[in-house]
């Protein structure tokens, strides 16, 4: 078996996931990226990442997590790190409770809670076999504080982050599991209408006087992969925004 560590990045074609994939490739990891985009759409990123491979996968499909893990093990013979950066949201005022349908709940909880759970189940044996496997999930500041693009989104991230805490107590000692909880990060999602005013407000209020970038989150993800005595934790990455009343 090769001694090169192998990392699976779910939702790795843009934003935080792509930044994590770049960082892991730079440090010598073999990287498998999955996402909902077609292979043609993912090709520009793969051209940057020497040796990385791409698998198109719909994480709403119950079979996708196990299929992804099987493909990684078949290709590389091992799995050391899993980063889950996929997710779903919808932008709705919190007060507009009538706008939240069952379909919205099902889609957001499916992507942000159930799919990560299935991935844990699928990846755990391979990660245990590596001897020091890691799982890192991208949560959100909305999961620990009041805010977020919608109530279903915030609830889903709170559930994900609590799941990480519960799993941290039971997946060791061979596997560690942690989460990051980013605040406002400059990604394709925050390029949309209405975010300019939010970015300005954030930069004014946050003690570090700026919004975050995907690289800021990727640095913490890599840290959590390396920090061998940390498990079951969620690290807030918000430039200190949540510290200010």
Secondary structure, 3 states (H helix, E strand, C coil): CCCCCEEEEECCCCHHHHHHHHHHHHCCCEEEEEECCCHHHHHHHHHHCCCCEEEECCCCCCCHHHHHHHHHHHHHCCCCEEEECCCCCCCCCCCCHHHCCHHHHHHHHHHHHHHHHHHHHHHHHHHHHHCCEEEEEECCHHHCCCCCCCHHHHHHHHHHHHHHHHHHCCCCCCEEEEEEEECCEECHHHHCCCHHHHHHHHHHHCCCCCCEEHHHHHHHHHHHHHCCCCCCCEEEECCCHHHCC
